[in-house]
Amino acid sequence: MQNHRWLRTPEGTTPRISFGADYNPDQWPREVWDEDVRLMKQAGVDVVSVAIFSWARLQPGPDTWDFEWLDDVIDLMHANGIGVDLATATASPPPWLTTAHPEVLPVTAEGNVLSQGARQHWRPTSPIFREHALTLVTKLAERYGSHPGVVAWHVNNELGCHNAYDFSDDAANAFRAWLIERYEAIDGLNHAWGTAFWSQRYGSFDEVLPPRLAASFPNPTQQIDFLRFSSDALIAHLVAEREVLNELTPDIPVTTNFMVVGETRHLDYDKMAREIDFVSNDHYVVEGRDELAFSAALTSGFARHRPWFLMEHSTSAVNWQPINRPKRPGELIRDSLTHVAHGADAVCYFQWRQSAAGAEKFHSSMVPHGGEDTRVFRDVVKLGGILQSLGDVVGSDRAKADVAIVFDWEAWRAAELDSHPSEKLNYRREALEWWKALTELGLRVDVVPSAMDLDGYKLAIAPVLYAVTTELRDRLTAFVEGGGHLVTTYFSGIADENDHVWLGGYPGAFREMLGIRVEEFRPLWEDETVSLSNGTTGSLWSEPIDIVADDVEILASYEDEEELGAAVTRRPVGSGSAAYVSTRLGVAGLVHLLPTLLEGAGVASELPAALRGKVELVAREGENGRFEFYINRTDSFVDLPDGDYLYGSATLAPRGVAVRRG
């Protein structure tokens, strides 16, 4: 982040965890707006995101502008004590723009031009789109920059959600410029891309294209660089809008909403976080509550554990999964408070009032189709009261844990490319399984980007760290030599930032530190497993390990006839240690293995034994002290330690949350 700046608030306002939603009044008649305000005040709403998809309303034609309705909305919100997170409205260009300039539309790898009619139908590298978008941003900043009701700027929306990868001629030209800046000379590109293979050598940058559909496997480094470029192109658009806003409205903080959820990986969010005043995230439950907590912890990592904004999540069902089930009783509040536990100082939903038409009319909202006499709205009102009672938590940082899972965007991208030993490998799943296992054992866990300093952590787990720069290798080695304990896994340390293999045997970059050597990978068939001497079972992957240092300890061995030798190792290095897990153990296997690794690192659970696995513990610390969040992972009542509870009590309800002063 630039400098952490939070939502603007009027003088004398009591600090609180903000509460609200995306608000789309342009979908409704004017008389509904007053009803919205009444219900917002009933629910305790104090912030709404406005105009996210309003470009066509704000600019009905090339030279026509209509701001009066937005004036009315912002004035109405401000008069009722509700701040406006004002969007720049550039997420989806209006039909008149794409009709007049179809060259702003994205192009797929197959050469198909995507049509308008949905959303985000624009090229991140289109000069024409950029010109029109910045004109709109300028108009908004000039008109509303001095309005006291505007508490933040919301740039675009979910950048790259549907247009992350564009293969157009605009993209090709921008890609070449990006490559020239990265490599300077074509010989540098040829070396990095390994173009001696398959006669791919380039004579000039003019010959280079994005990795469009080809006859066979595209060049892997070309693919990686295109992913990097595509992320940078979206960040460049963010910066272009931000620069206009900072120039015209320097006192208003700027953010944009990330999508740290599931397999979404098109943007380098750690890099993007450096370009905004505070981190915001959109999260929807896709794999259960543990994935929610994992993603919230990772978002906190991008925010460097400072408070962040939960810009969107759902009160109940969404509309875009194959089958969309509503949330069970208690889950609306539990999900929201889990994000708060991990550092969110604002809790917002998509959206305020459920749409009557359009693609998301069956997506849940704060005010459902059934109105205020619904379970969802009653839970919304209850949550608003809970958030107001947690005022002492506001501004506190997420407390550092003893254990960190190191999450590396470059490794994620590169590990799952084509032409690898197994296409079943899933980087994020492996990281999530370590998270689940640690939570089962009652540990507080951080998820940190690989660029973050590991000082103060006792144990760092870096699963499937396929791509490793010299700088990252040296930092992890220094961490271990300085007393830290590192665990890495199969398919780690394999290649450098150009996807060139670290030669000499696997796990290349870490071979010397680990004191082991692997000659060949042995990925497993889809239903194949291997047995280990500690009673656990491996799947997906295995590696026959050769021990090359005398001080390597074998923690588990393979017992299968075809797979003999070490499976899990640990070696003392400096005043720390480095361990290696050569197969996918799954949550159950990791729960079995982890106590040995935790004991060696001097890490113990803060929870009583009876609560481990049943409760997730998260802590925040600030000027008002320490606050411990107890999140019930079960459908049963759980007895907590006695204490001073800001919310809840020592009897924790199924799927409930309690907050205690630490």
PEGIFEN-V281412 format. One record per residue. N is the residue number from 0. PSI is psi in degrees with one decimal (NA if undefined). Layout:
BEGIN
n = <N:N>
psi = <PSI:PSI>
END
This chain:
BEGIN
n = <0:1:2:3:4:5:6:7:8:9:10:11:12:13:14:15:16:17:18:19:20:21:22:23:24:25:26:27:28:29:30:31:32:33:34:35:36:37:38:39:40:41:42:43:44:45:46:47:48:49:50:51:52:53:54:55:56:57:58:59:60:61:62:63:64:65:66:67:68:69:70:71:72:73:74:75:76:77:78:79:80:81:82:83:84:85:86:87:88:89:90:91:92:93:94:95:96:97:98:99:100:101:102:103:104:105:106:107:108:109:110:111:112:113:114:115:116:117:118:119:120:121:122:123:124:125:126:127:128:129:130:131:132:133:134:135:136:137:138:139:140:141:142:143:144:145:146:147:148:149:150:151:152:153:154:155:156:157:158:159:160:161:162:163:164:165:166:167:168:169:170:171:172:173:174:175:176:177:178:179:180:181:182:183:184:185:186:187:188:189:190:191:192:193:194:195:196:197:198:199:200:201:202:203:204:205:206:207:208:209:210:211:212:213:214:215:216:217:218:219:220:221:222:223:224:225:226:227:228:229:230:231:232:233:234:235:236:237:238:239:240:241:242:243:244:245:246:247:248:249:250:251:252:253:254:255:256:257:258:259:260:261:262:263:264:265:266:267:268:269:270:271:272:273:274:275:276:277:278:279:280:281:282:283:284:285:286:287:288:289:290:291:292:293:294:295:296:297:298:299:300:301:302:303:304:305:306:307:308:309:310:311:312:313:314:315:316:317:318:319:320:321:322:323:324:325:326:327:328:329:330:331:332:333:334:335:336:337:338:339:340:341:342:343:344:345:346:347:348:349:350:351:352:353:354:355:356:357:358:359:360:361:362:363:364:365:366:367:368:369:370:371:372:373:374:375:376:377:378:379:380:381:382:383:384:385:386:387:388:389:390:391:392:393:394:395:396:397:398:399:400:401:402:403:404:405:406:407:408:409:410:411:412:413:414:415:416:417:418:419:420:421:422:423:424:425:426:427:428:429:430:431:432:433:434:435:436:437:438:439:440:441:442:443:444:445:446:447:448:449:450:451:452:453:454:455:456:457:458:459:460:461:462:463:464:465:466:467:468:469:470:471:472:473:474:475:476:477:478:479:480:481:482:483:484:485:486:487:488:489:490:491:492:493:494:495:496:497:498:499:500:501:502:503:504:505:506:507:508:509:510:511:512:513:514:515:516:517:518:519:520:521:522:523:524:525:526:527:528:529:530:531:532:533:534:535:536:537:538:539:540:541:542:543:544:545:546:547:548:549:550:551:552:553:554:555:556:557:558:559:560:561:562:563:564:565:566:567:568:569:570:571:572:573:574:575:576:577:578:579:580:581:582:583:584:585:586:587:588:589:590:591:592:593:594:595:596:597:598:599:600:601:602:603:604:605:606:607:608:609:610:611:612:613:614:615:616:617:618:619:620:621:622:623:624:625:626:627:628:629:630:631:632:633:634:635:636:637:638:639:640:641:642:643:644:645:646:647:648:649:650:651:652:653:654:655:656:657:658:659:660:661>
psi = <155.5:-84.5:133.3:108.6:133.5:178.1:137.6:141.5:148.8:150.5:140.8:-2.8:133.5:129.1:139.1:161.3:117.0:155.1:131.4:-146.0:168.7:131.6:124.3:68.0:-22.0:-7.1:-5.2:153.7:155.4:-34.6:-19.9:-25.6:-40.6:-36.1:-38.4:-45.2:-42.4:-45.6:-34.9:-43.5:-34.9:-35.7:-11.0:25.0:135.2:-1.2:140.8:145.5:125.0:146.0:22.9:-43.8:52.1:13.6:-45.4:-28.5:-39.2:-33.9:82.8:-22.5:171.3:-36.5:22.9:132.1:144.7:98.4:-7.4:-42.5:-38.1:-35.8:-47.4:-43.8:-49.2:-41.2:-42.6:-45.0:-46.8:-40.0:-21.1:18.2:23.6:118.3:154.4:119.3:98.1:120.3:152.3:-5.5:18.1:6.4:-35.7:113.3:150.1:158.6:-33.8:-32.7:-44.7:-24.2:-43.9:-31.0:71.9:-15.0:-2.3:-9.0:142.9:157.7:135.2:170.8:-24.6:-5.2:7.9:134.7:125.5:146.2:157.9:166.1:-8.6:-111.6:162.9:41.4:68.9:152.7:128.1:-22.7:10.0:117.9:-35.1:-45.1:-44.1:-43.3:-48.3:-39.4:-44.3:-28.4:-43.6:-45.5:-42.3:-45.6:-44.9:-44.2:-40.8:-35.2:-37.3:1.4:-26.6:4.9:123.0:-13.8:-12.4:114.2:-15.8:159.5:137.4:99.0:124.4:-141.8:124.0:59.4:127.5:7.4:-39.0:-2.5:35.4:-37.8:111.1:133.6:23.5:176.7:-34.7:-44.5:-39.8:-44.5:-43.8:-36.2:-43.3:-42.7:-39.8:-41.4:-37.9:-41.6:-35.1:-43.2:-15.9:-55.1:152.3:-27.9:-33.6:-40.4:-44.9:-38.7:-47.4:-38.5:-6.2:46.1:-2.2:-22.7:132.7:29.3:47.2:8.5:134.9:141.7:-23.7:164.2:-22.6:-20.0:-10.5:138.1:162.5:161.7:70.0:170.5:124.8:175.9:-23.1:-159.5:128.5:161.0:125.7:-39.8:-32.7:-42.3:-45.4:-44.5:-35.0:-36.2:-43.4:-46.8:-45.4:-39.4:-45.7:-34.0:-40.9:-40.7:-37.1:-36.7:-43.1:-48.0:-39.6:-44.4:-43.2:-39.3:-39.3:-46.1:-43.0:-34.7:-43.3:-27.1:66.6:-18.5:-5.2:123.1:154.7:135.0:173.1:154.6:120.7:173.8:66.8:91.9:137.6:-136.3:15.0:118.8:15.6:-19.9:140.7:92.8:-26.2:-37.9:-41.4:-33.5:-24.8:-8.6:2.6:167.6:-29.6:149.6:137.8:149.7:146.3:127.8:134.3:140.6:117.3:-23.4:15.5:175.2:-28.2:-38.0:-37.2:-49.3:-40.6:-46.9:-38.2:-40.2:-38.4:-39.8:-42.2:-36.0:-44.3:-32.8:3.4:37.8:10.8:163.0:145.8:172.0:118.2:96.1:-39.2:137.6:-174.0:143.8:-32.6:-121.5:153.2:-174.4:-2.2:2.1:161.2:-39.8:126.5:101.0:145.6:160.8:150.4:161.8:133.9:-20.1:-32.5:-48.7:-42.9:-45.5:-44.0:-45.7:-23.8:-42.6:-41.0:-42.9:-37.0:11.3:-2.1:125.8:9.0:135.0:110.1:159.6:157.0:115.6:-171.4:-61.4:129.6:129.6:145.5:-16.9:165.9:176.6:-20.5:28.1:-18.4:8.8:131.7:163.2:-179.7:-36.9:103.4:174.8:-31.6:-6.2:-157.9:-21.2:62.2:154.9:-40.4:-47.2:-36.2:-38.2:-35.8:-46.9:-41.5:-43.7:-40.9:-40.7:-40.3:-45.8:-37.9:-28.2:-10.6:28.7:-32.4:-20.5:-24.0:134.6:-9.3:152.4:156.0:125.2:137.0:138.2:175.3:-21.7:136.1:135.9:121.1:120.8:123.3:115.0:-38.8:-42.2:-39.4:-48.6:-47.9:-33.8:-26.2:19.2:167.3:173.4:31.2:169.6:-29.9:131.7:1.0:-8.6:137.5:106.1:-52.5:-35.0:-41.9:-44.5:-41.5:-36.1:-36.7:-41.1:-48.9:-43.4:-42.9:-39.3:-38.3:-32.3:5.1:19.3:143.6:139.0:134.6:151.6:117.7:142.2:150.8:-19.2:-10.1:143.9:133.7:6.1:134.6:-16.2:139.7:-38.3:128.4:131.0:120.8:83.9:144.4:50.5:69.7:-50.9:124.2:120.6:164.0:-39.6:-43.7:-41.5:-45.2:-37.7:-41.4:-36.7:-43.0:-37.0:-45.1:-47.0:-27.6:3.0:-2.1:160.2:121.7:137.5:127.2:174.7:-177.2:150.4:41.4:152.2:25.3:-43.3:163.9:-168.8:-17.8:8.6:29.4:133.8:136.2:111.6:161.0:-0.9:152.2:157.5:70.9:-83.9:-25.3:4.1:-46.7:-43.5:-41.2:-23.3:28.6:167.9:135.7:126.3:-41.0:147.3:152.5:77.7:150.3:151.5:165.7:-39.5:10.6:145.0:165.1:143.4:141.6:155.6:-17.8:10.2:2.0:171.2:134.5:152.4:172.8:-44.7:147.9:158.5:121.1:115.0:131.0:131.5:124.6:1.0:140.7:-23.8:13.8:130.4:131.5:114.3:-24.7:147.4:157.9:143.5:-5.4:152.1:-38.8:-7.2:82.0:153.9:-173.4:142.5:-36.3:127.8:161.8:140.8:132.4:133.0:120.9:-129.1:12.6:-154.3:159.8:123.3:155.3:131.4:114.6:9.4:163.5:114.6:-17.1:172.6:-45.7:-43.6:-37.0:-37.4:-35.8:-40.3:-37.3:-38.7:-37.1:-44.1:-38.5:-42.7:-41.1:-26.1:-1.8:33.8:132.6:155.1:144.7:-9.5:147.2:149.8:-35.8:-19.1:-14.2:130.7:-26.4:-30.9:136.1:130.6:127.2:146.6:147.9:148.4:139.4:-160.9:-29.6:9.8:-159.7:140.2:125.8:125.6:123.8:116.7:119.1:116.9:2.2:175.8:21.8:161.3:144.8:136.6:124.0:168.0:149.4:159.6:-172.2:101.3:121.8:-36.8:139.1:-167.3:-176.3:-8.9:106.5:121.9:160.5:133.9:24.9:171.7:140.2:146.9:121.7:141.7:129.2:NA>
END
